[in-house]
């Protein structure tokens, strides 16, 4: 189950309020298609691409176009509800913003699987290095690229896909 599915209703309401406040400030209106895309995004697994979200949205409304999903995801990123992620495979993926905890990523370069992890010792070491150099960190991302256990097992057993 993705982190979005685990989100409490109050957290999603907070994100809905953030989005509505931003849209009101920008003079944007909430359409049925935009609401469908947003709610589908809230239920989607982490690190959803535009194409993946489009397929999920089209299960409910075949008329929704790629550009509408793209613009809605950009809107979510612009207002702070979503974070854009690029993991070196040419796709932009989106995940719900999380301003309470920080997480990093393990990315399998073979199957594309993405695992989130939190490691306080890494955070402490990064802070220590920044202080040593008199650097004030505002944000960072930590991505480890390699092979997941499933792909390693396939390789060790001589199996392909």
N, C-alpha and C positions, 0 to 999 in steps of 0.2 A: 504494500500500500504506500503510495507517495505521501510526501509531507503535506501536500494540499488536502488530501483526503482526511488527514489527521487534524487539520486546523479546526479550532473551535469556531462555532458560529459567530461568536463575538469578534474574533479576529477577522473573519470574512466581512462582517458588517463594518469593521474599521476600514478595510480596504475599499468597500463600496462607498463609504463616506468620503474617503480621500479622493476617489475617482470623481464622484459627483461634485465635490467642491472645486476640483480642478476644471471639470467641464463647465461648471457655472461661470468660473472666472474667465474662461476662454470663449464663452458664448456657444458652446457645443451642446447639441441635444442628444438625448438618449433614445436610440431607435431600437426596434424589436431585434434586429440583427445584431446590433452592438451588445445589447443585453444578453442575447444567446451566446455570443462569443465570450463575453466576460464570465458568465456562469459556467460555461464549458471549460474555460481556462482554470477556474477555481477548482474544478473537479478533476482536471487532467493530472497525469503523472508529472513528476519533476522533469525539467529540461525538455519541454515540448517544443518541437519546431513548428513553423508556420504551417507546413504541409500536414503534419500530424494533427494539429488543432483543426485545420480546415476539414480533414476527413471526419473528425469527430463531430464538428458543427454540421456538416452536410448530412449526417445521419438524422438530424432533426429538421433541417431546412436546406434542400438541394440548391436553392437560389443564391446562397451566400457565396460570394466570390473571393478569390485569393487576395485581391487588393483590400477588401473590407477587413479580412482577418489581419493582414499586414498592418493596416492603419490602426486597428484596434489594439494590437500588441504594442505598437509604437506609442500609442496613447497611454497604455498601462505603464510602459517604461518611463515615459516623460513625466508622469504624475507620481512616480515612486511606488506604484503597486507591484510592478514586475521588474526583474533584473534581466538584462540581456547577457547571454553567455555564448562565447565562441570557443570551441574546443579543438580547433585545428582541422576540422573535417569539412569546412566550407559551409556549414549550416549555422544559422543563428538560432539559439534555443532560448526559451524564456522560463523563468521560475518565479514564484511569488517572492516578493521582497521579504526579508526577515531582518528587522532592525533590532531584534532582541538578542539573537545569537549569530555567531559567524560560523560558517562551515567551509570546508575545502573539498576538492574533488579528486577522485581516482578515475582516470579515463582509460578504458581498454582500446588500444589502437587496432585491435583485430575485429571485435564485434561491435564496438561503439558503446558498450555498457558504461554507465556513469554511476559511481558510488559516492555519496556524500559522507564526509567524516568530520569529526571535531576532535582536535588534539590540543589541549591547553599548553602542553610543553612547547609545541611549535609556536603558539602565540606568544608565550613568554620569551622564547629565544628571539623572535622577530623584534619584540619590543626592546630587548636588551641590545641587539645589534643597532637598532635605530638610535637609541640613547647614546651608545658609544660614538656614533658619528654625528650626534647633535641633530638628528633628523626627526621631524614630527610626522608620523604616519597618519594619513587621513583615511586611506582605504588600501586594501591589498587583495590579491587573489592568489591562491596556492593550488596548482594543478599538477598532478603526477600522472604521467603517461606511461603505459606499459601494457601488460597482458593480465587479464583476469584469470581466476582459478579455472574457470570452465574452458577457456581457450588454451591455457597451459596444459590442462589435462588432455585435450584433443591432440595437441602437438606431441605430448609425451607418449600417447597411445597410438600415434601414427594416423590419427583420424583427421579427416577434412571436415567440411561443413556438413 
